[in-house]
Amino acid sequence: GLGDVYKRQKLYWYESHCKIPTLMNISFIKFRKIPLAWLLLTRQPLRLIVAIAGISFAGILMFMQLGFRDGLFDTSVTIHKLLDADLVLISPRSKSSISMSGFPKRRLIQTLALEDVEKTAPVNLTYLLWRNPENLKTRSILTLGFNPSDSLLLDDGFSRKADKLKNPGRVLFDKLSRPEFGPIEDWFLSEKKVETEVAGKRVLVEGLVELGPSFGADGNLITSRETYLRLFPANPKGSIEIGLVKLRSGANPILASEILNKSLPNDVRVLTKDQFIEFEKNYWKNSTAIGFIFSLGALMGFVVGCVVVYQILYSDVTDHLPEYATLLAMGYRLKSLFFVVAREGFLLALFGYLPAYFSGQILYSVVRSSTKLPIIMDTNKTILIFILILFMCMGSAGIAMRKLVDADPAEIF
């Protein structure tokens, strides 16, 4: 307690000066020799445990909310990142991958007039109904149609799998799709014939790919354009949703996109691959409430943490106000006492962050295994949450410091 602090202060003075301290020289005692902040925090263990639990809860809440938000943005562009293209053509009416509009396929052919264009690949994209071959329930699945001779994904082994799509009615199933689509991977690996229906028509699974679900699509399916048009006959044969353009080595994608945007009609829009990724992310960030909701959840966790830390530090300062007044009477400056409260805030931030971090790791693992969403504890998120918790604790300590002004040395006499 503070009584032990006084004794240790006097002992330090006698050992260093061998004389009785006075009010004039006691202010020169090295205050940092006594871990006053630590002693104040540990004097009431139950209060310390409650404070750490409150801060950890706020940290876990921020970890989960930001994790879901970042997972949303990352999964929304899973396929976008895997596309083997330097430029991407889309319709100006397209909003995102869940709301793509078609444009004439001939626009993609017209890009070959640019010398830097090496090859192109037309791609159809829409949602179709997949029938679970085990329980016969239907579920929407994102379906991509392309020419098997073209390059679609950045995967060395994909071209070998794509050759199997040249036969009509063949598809490649994303093995990372949610289990509601059926035990497709298990059946396929056990060499069991996997046959089901897509949009009411029979298809045969000829291979597995690894793409991953997103907030917009629980599963993915790849097939040839010939099979795609058979599954979705309402789609005009001359219309596509995405046009992939591969440039020659050394070509500038930004310059090429600017040239094509000026030369092609306004019924098509040319984006670089990075711009195409940002196009998708911006939809989820700005055109939906999902990103705002997760950010608001993280903010609420921050506010809860601030309230908890402030209540703990304010109560601590209030309970020890006579002792703080005594220290002021002994010659300590108010600034030194401010540093004590600040150190308490820092210690609370450190002790509260560590349980939040390890708990977040465990919860992230559970979410990944349950939903197959790529929610990871990356360095940026780790640093951001620590800064938020530190700011939360130090800010609350700063507010609690105002109570120290009420410490009047005259009241102790």
C-alpha positions as CSV (number, residue, x, y, z in Angstrom):
1,G,0.0,0.0,0.0
2,L,1.0,3.6,0.1
3,G,2.2,3.2,3.7
4,D,4.9,0.9,2.4
5,V,5.7,3.5,-0.3
6,Y,6.4,6.1,2.3
7,K,8.7,3.8,4.3
8,R,10.7,2.9,1.1
9,Q,10.9,6.6,0.2
10,K,12.3,7.4,3.6
11,L,14.8,4.5,3.5
12,Y,16.0,5.6,0.1
13,W,16.5,9.1,1.4
14,Y,18.4,8.0,4.5
15,E,20.7,5.7,2.5
16,S,21.5,8.4,-0.1
17,H,21.7,11.5,2.1
18,C,21.9,10.2,5.8
19,K,19.8,13.0,7.1
20,I,16.2,13.8,7.7
21,P,14.4,15.0,4.5
22,T,12.8,18.4,4.5
23,L,10.0,19.8,2.4
24,M,12.6,21.7,0.4
25,N,14.7,18.8,-0.8
26,I,12.2,15.8,-0.7
27,S,11.0,16.8,-4.2
28,F,14.4,15.7,-5.5
29,I,13.7,12.0,-4.6
30,K,13.7,9.9,-7.7
31,F,10.0,9.0,-7.9
32,R,10.6,6.4,-10.5
33,K,12.5,4.2,-8.0
34,I,9.1,3.2,-6.5
35,P,6.7,1.3,-8.8
36,L,3.8,3.3,-7.5
37,A,1.6,2.7,-10.6
38,W,2.1,-1.1,-10.2
39,L,1.4,-1.0,-6.5
40,L,-1.8,0.9,-7.0
41,L,-3.1,-1.5,-9.6
42,T,-2.3,-4.7,-7.7
43,R,-3.5,-3.4,-4.3
44,Q,-7.0,-4.6,-5.3
45,P,-6.5,-7.7,-7.4
46,L,-10.2,-8.1,-8.1
47,R,-10.5,-4.6,-9.6
48,L,-7.5,-5.3,-11.7
49,I,-8.9,-8.6,-13.0
50,V,-12.2,-6.8,-13.9
51,A,-10.3,-4.1,-15.7
52,I,-8.3,-6.6,-17.7
53,A,-11.4,-8.5,-18.6
54,G,-13.2,-5.4,-19.8
55,I,-10.3,-4.2,-21.9
56,S,-9.8,-7.7,-23.3
57,F,-13.5,-8.0,-24.2
58,A,-13.3,-4.6,-26.0
59,G,-10.2,-5.8,-27.8
60,I,-11.8,-9.1,-28.9
61,L,-14.8,-7.3,-30.1
62,M,-12.6,-5.0,-32.2
63,F,-10.6,-7.9,-33.5
64,M,-13.7,-9.8,-34.6
65,Q,-15.5,-6.8,-36.2
66,L,-12.4,-5.7,-38.2
67,G,-11.7,-9.3,-39.0
68,F,-15.1,-9.8,-40.5
69,R,-14.9,-6.5,-42.3
70,D,-11.5,-7.3,-43.9
71,G,-12.6,-10.8,-44.6
72,L,-15.6,-9.4,-46.5
73,F,-13.3,-7.2,-48.7
74,D,-10.8,-10.0,-49.2
75,T,-13.2,-12.7,-50.2
76,S,-15.1,-10.3,-52.5
77,V,-12.1,-10.2,-54.7
78,T,-10.9,-13.8,-54.4
79,I,-11.6,-14.6,-58.0
80,H,-10.6,-11.2,-59.2
81,K,-7.0,-11.8,-57.9
82,L,-6.8,-15.2,-59.6
83,L,-7.8,-14.0,-63.1
84,D,-4.9,-14.3,-65.6
85,A,-5.3,-10.8,-67.1
86,D,-3.7,-7.3,-67.2
87,L,-6.9,-5.5,-68.3
88,V,-10.5,-6.3,-67.6
89,L,-13.5,-5.2,-69.7
90,I,-16.9,-4.8,-68.0
91,S,-20.1,-3.0,-68.7
92,P,-20.5,0.5,-67.3
93,R,-23.8,-0.8,-65.9
94,S,-22.1,-3.5,-63.8
95,K,-22.2,-2.8,-60.0
96,S,-20.2,-5.8,-58.7
97,S,-19.7,-9.5,-59.2
98,I,-23.2,-10.1,-57.8
99,S,-24.7,-7.7,-60.3
100,M,-22.9,-7.9,-63.6
101,S,-24.3,-6.6,-66.9
102,G,-23.4,-7.9,-70.3
103,F,-21.7,-6.1,-73.2
104,P,-21.0,-7.1,-76.8
105,K,-18.2,-9.7,-77.2
106,R,-16.9,-7.9,-80.3
107,R,-15.6,-5.1,-78.0
108,L,-13.1,-7.6,-76.7
109,I,-12.1,-8.5,-80.2
110,Q,-11.6,-4.8,-81.0
111,T,-8.9,-4.6,-78.3
112,L,-6.6,-6.7,-80.5
113,A,-6.2,-3.6,-82.7
114,L,-3.9,-2.3,-79.9
115,E,-0.3,-3.5,-80.6
116,D,0.3,-4.2,-76.9
117,V,-2.6,-6.6,-76.6
118,E,-1.3,-10.2,-76.8
119,K,-4.5,-12.3,-76.3
120,T,-8.1,-12.0,-75.0
121,A,-10.5,-14.3,-73.2
122,P,-14.3,-13.8,-73.0
123,V,-16.0,-14.8,-69.7
124,N,-19.6,-15.2,-68.8
125,L,-20.6,-14.9,-65.1
126,T,-23.9,-15.3,-63.3
127,Y,-25.6,-17.2,-60.5
128,L,-27.3,-20.5,-61.2
129,L,-29.2,-23.0,-59.0
130,W,-27.0,-26.0,-58.0
131,R,-28.8,-29.2,-56.7
132,N,-27.1,-30.9,-53.8
133,P,-26.7,-34.5,-55.1
134,E,-27.0,-35.9,-51.5
135,N,-30.2,-34.2,-50.2
136,L,-31.5,-32.7,-53.5
137,K,-31.7,-29.2,-52.1
138,T,-31.0,-26.3,-54.4
139,R,-28.6,-23.3,-53.7
140,S,-27.3,-20.5,-55.8
141,I,-23.7,-20.9,-57.0
142,L,-21.5,-18.4,-58.9
143,T,-20.9,-19.9,-62.4
144,L,-18.2,-18.8,-64.8
145,G,-18.1,-19.8,-68.4
146,F,-15.0,-19.5,-70.6
147,N,-13.4,-21.1,-73.6
148,P,-11.3,-24.0,-72.3
149,S,-8.5,-23.2,-74.7
150,D,-8.1,-19.7,-73.1
151,S,-6.2,-18.9,-70.0
152,L,-8.6,-18.0,-67.1
153,L,-6.7,-18.4,-63.8
154,L,-3.2,-17.9,-62.5
155,D,-2.7,-21.6,-61.9
156,D,-0.2,-23.8,-63.7
157,G,-2.4,-26.9,-63.3
158,F,-5.6,-25.3,-64.3
159,S,-5.1,-25.6,-68.1
160,R,-5.0,-29.4,-67.7
161,K,-8.2,-29.4,-65.8
162,A,-9.8,-27.0,-68.3
163,D,-9.2,-29.5,-71.1
164,K,-11.9,-31.8,-69.6
165,L,-14.4,-29.0,-70.1
166,K,-14.3,-29.4,-73.8
167,N,-16.9,-32.1,-73.6
168,P,-20.4,-30.6,-73.0
169,G,-22.0,-30.9,-69.6
170,R,-18.7,-30.9,-67.7
171,V,-17.9,-28.6,-64.8
172,L,-15.2,-27.9,-62.3
173,F,-16.3,-27.5,-58.7
174,D,-14.7,-25.2,-56.1
175,K,-13.8,-27.5,-53.3
176,L,-13.7,-24.6,-50.8
177,S,-17.4,-24.0,-51.3
178,R,-19.7,-24.3,-48.3
179,P,-20.8,-27.8,-47.3
180,E,-24.4,-27.0,-48.1
181,F,-23.6,-27.9,-51.8
182,G,-22.9,-31.5,-50.8
183,P,-19.9,-33.8,-50.2
184,I,-18.6,-33.1,-53.7
185,E,-14.9,-33.2,-52.8
186,D,-15.1,-36.4,-50.8
187,W,-17.1,-38.2,-53.5
188,F,-14.8,-37.0,-56.3
189,L,-11.6,-38.0,-54.4
190,S,-13.1,-41.4,-53.7
191,E,-13.5,-41.8,-57.5
192,K,-17.3,-41.8,-57.2
193,K,-19.2,-40.3,-60.1
194,V,-20.4,-36.9,-59.2
195,E,-23.5,-36.0,-61.3
196,T,-26.1,-33.4,-60.4
197,E,-28.2,-30.6,-61.9
198,V,-27.4,-27.0,-62.5
199,A,-30.4,-24.8,-63.6
200,G,-32.4,-28.0,-64.1
201,K,-29.9,-29.6,-66.5
202,R,-27.5,-32.5,-65.8
203,V,-23.8,-31.8,-65.3
204,L,-20.9,-34.0,-64.4
205,V,-18.1,-32.8,-62.1
206,E,-14.8,-33.5,-63.9
207,G,-12.4,-31.8,-61.5
208,L,-11.9,-29.6,-58.4
209,V,-10.5,-26.1,-58.2
210,E,-9.6,-24.0,-55.2
211,L,-11.2,-20.5,-55.2
212,G,-13.1,-19.9,-51.9
213,P,-16.5,-18.6,-50.9
214,S,-17.3,-14.9,-50.3
215,F,-20.1,-12.9,-48.8
216,G,-21.7,-12.7,-52.2
217,A,-21.2,-16.4,-53.2
218,D,-21.2,-19.5,-51.1
219,G,-19.6,-21.5,-53.9
220,N,-18.1,-21.4,-57.3
221,L,-18.4,-23.4,-60.5
222,I,-16.4,-23.2,-63.7
223,T,-17.5,-24.6,-67.1
224,S,-17.1,-23.9,-70.8
225,R,-19.1,-21.2,-72.6
226,E,-20.8,-23.9,-74.6
227,T,-22.1,-25.6,-71.4
228,Y,-22.8,-22.2,-69.8
229,L,-25.1,-21.1,-72.7
230,R,-26.8,-24.5,-72.4
231,L,-27.4,-24.0,-68.7
232,F,-28.4,-20.3,-69.2
233,P,-30.0,-20.1,-72.6
234,A,-31.4,-16.6,-71.9
235,N,-27.9,-15.2,-72.1
236,P,-27.3,-13.8,-75.7
237,K,-24.5,-15.7,-77.4
238,G,-22.8,-12.5,-78.4
239,S,-22.8,-11.1,-74.9
240,I,-20.3,-11.5,-72.1
241,E,-19.9,-10.1,-68.6
242,I,-16.1,-10.0,-68.3
243,G,-13.4,-9.6,-71.0
244,L,-9.9,-10.6,-70.0
245,V,-7.0,-8.9,-71.9
246,K,-3.4,-10.1,-71.6
247,L,-0.7,-7.6,-72.6
248,R,2.7,-8.2,-74.1
249,S,5.6,-8.2,-71.7
250,G,6.7,-4.7,-70.8
251,A,3.5,-3.0,-71.7
252,N,2.0,-0.4,-69.4
253,P,-1.5,-1.5,-68.2
254,I,-2.6,2.0,-67.1
255,L,-1.6,3.5,-70.5
256,A,-3.2,0.7,-72.4
257,S,-6.4,1.1,-70.5
258,E,-6.5,4.8,-71.2
259,I,-6.0,4.3,-74.9
260,L,-8.7,1.6,-75.1
261,N,-11.2,3.6,-73.1
262,K,-10.8,6.4,-75.6
263,S,-11.0,4.2,-78.7
264,L,-13.8,1.8,-77.7
265,P,-17.5,2.8,-77.5
266,N,-19.0,3.9,-74.2
267,D,-20.9,0.6,-73.8
268,V,-17.8,-0.9,-72.3
269,R,-15.3,0.1,-69.6
270,V,-11.6,-0.9,-69.5
271,L,-10.0,-1.4,-66.1
272,T,-6.6,-2.6,-65.0
273,K,-6.6,-5.6,-62.8
274,D,-5.9,-3.5,-59.7
275,Q,-8.7,-1.2,-60.7
276,F,-11.0,-4.1,-61.2
277,I,-10.2,-5.3,-57.6
278,E,-10.9,-1.9,-56.2
279,F,-14.1,-1.7,-58.2
280,E,-15.4,-4.7,-56.3
281,K,-14.1,-3.6,-52.9
282,N,-15.7,-0.1,-53.3
283,Y,-19.0,-1.7,-53.9
284,W,-19.0,-3.4,-50.6
285,K,-17.5,-0.4,-48.8
286,N,-19.7,2.3,-50.2
287,S,-22.8,0.7,-51.7
288,T,-23.8,-1.7,-48.9
289,A,-24.3,-1.3,-45.2
290,I,-22.1,-4.3,-44.3
291,G,-18.8,-2.5,-44.1
292,F,-20.4,0.3,-42.1
293,I,-21.9,-2.2,-39.7
294,F,-18.6,-3.9,-39.0
295,S,-16.8,-0.6,-38.5
296,L,-19.6,0.6,-36.2
297,G,-19.2,-2.6,-34.2
298,A,-15.5,-2.0,-33.8
299,L,-16.2,1.6,-32.7
300,M,-18.7,0.3,-30.1
301,G,-16.0,-2.0,-28.7
302,F,-13.6,0.9,-28.5
303,V,-16.3,3.0,-26.6
304,V,-17.0,0.1,-24.2
305,G,-13.3,-0.2,-23.4
306,C,-13.0,3.5,-22.8
307,V,-15.8,3.4,-20.3
308,V,-14.4,0.4,-18.4
309,V,-10.9,1.9,-18.2
310,Y,-12.1,5.3,-17.2
311,Q,-14.3,3.9,-14.4
312,I,-11.4,1.8,-13.1
313,L,-8.8,4.7,-13.1
314,Y,-11.3,7.3,-11.9
315,S,-12.2,5.1,-8.9
316,D,-8.6,4.4,-8.2
317,V,-7.7,8.1,-8.1
318,T,-10.8,8.9,-6.0
319,D,-10.1,6.2,-3.5
320,H,-6.5,7.4,-3.1
321,L,-7.1,11.1,-3.2
322,P,-5.9,11.7,0.4
323,E,-2.7,9.8,-0.3
324,Y,-2.1,11.8,-3.5
325,A,-2.7,15.0,-1.4
326,T,-0.1,13.7,1.1
327,L,2.5,13.2,-1.7
328,L,1.8,16.8,-2.8
329,A,2.4,18.0,0.7
330,M,5.7,16.1,0.8
331,G,6.9,18.0,-2.2
332,Y,5.8,16.0,-5.2
333,R,4.7,17.9,-8.2
334,L,1.3,17.4,-9.7
335,K,3.0,16.5,-13.0
336,S,4.7,13.5,-11.3
337,L,1.3,12.2,-10.1
338,F,-0.1,12.6,-13.6
339,F,2.7,10.2,-14.8
340,V,1.6,7.7,-12.2
341,V,-1.9,7.6,-13.7
342,A,-0.5,7.5,-17.2
343,R,1.7,4.5,-16.3
344,E,-1.4,2.8,-14.9
345,G,-3.2,3.3,-18.2
346,F,-0.2,1.9,-20.1
347,L,0.0,-1.2,-17.9
348,L,-3.8,-1.8,-18.3
349,A,-3.4,-1.5,-22.1
350,L,-0.6,-4.1,-22.1
351,F,-2.3,-6.5,-19.8
352,G,-5.6,-6.2,-21.6
353,Y,-4.2,-6.5,-25.1
354,L,-2.4,-9.8,-24.7
355,P,-5.6,-11.9,-23.7
356,A,-7.5,-10.2,-26.6
357,Y,-4.8,-11.1,-29.1
358,F,-4.6,-14.8,-28.2
359,S,-8.4,-15.1,-27.9
360,G,-8.7,-13.4,-31.3
361,Q,-6.3,-16.0,-32.8
362,I,-8.5,-18.8,-31.5
363,L,-11.7,-17.2,-32.6
364,Y,-10.3,-16.5,-36.1
365,S,-9.4,-20.2,-36.4
366,V,-12.9,-21.2,-35.4
367,V,-14.4,-18.8,-37.9
368,R,-12.1,-20.0,-40.7
369,S,-13.0,-23.7,-40.1
370,S,-16.7,-23.0,-39.8
371,T,-17.2,-20.5,-42.7
372,K,-14.0,-21.0,-44.8
373,L,-13.6,-17.2,-44.9
374,P,-10.0,-16.0,-45.0
375,I,-10.0,-14.1,-41.7
376,I,-6.4,-13.8,-40.6
377,M,-4.5,-12.0,-37.9
378,D,-2.3,-10.0,-40.1
379,T,0.4,-7.5,-38.9
380,N,-1.6,-4.4,-39.8
381,K,-4.6,-5.5,-37.8
382,T,-2.5,-6.5,-34.8
383,I,-0.8,-3.1,-34.7
384,L,-4.0,-1.2,-35.3
385,I,-5.8,-2.9,-32.4
386,F,-2.9,-2.4,-30.1
387,I,-2.8,1.3,-31.0
388,L,-6.6,1.6,-30.4
389,I,-6.4,-0.1,-27.0
390,L,-3.4,2.0,-26.0
391,F,-5.2,5.2,-27.1
392,M,-8.3,4.0,-25.3
393,C,-6.4,3.4,-22.0
394,M,-4.2,6.5,-22.2
395,G,-7.2,8.7,-23.2
396,S,-9.2,7.4,-20.3
397,A,-6.2,8.0,-18.0
398,G,-6.0,11.5,-19.3
399,I,-9.6,12.2,-18.4
400,A,-9.2,10.5,-14.9
401,M,-6.2,12.8,-14.3
402,R,-8.5,15.8,-13.9
403,K,-9.6,14.3,-10.5
404,L,-6.0,14.8,-9.2
405,V,-6.5,18.5,-9.3
406,D,-9.0,18.0,-6.4
407,A,-6.1,16.6,-4.2
408,D,-5.7,19.5,-1.7
409,P,-2.8,19.0,0.8
410,A,-4.5,21.3,3.3
411,E,-7.3,18.7,3.7
412,I,-5.0,16.2,5.3
413,F,-4.3,18.4,8.4
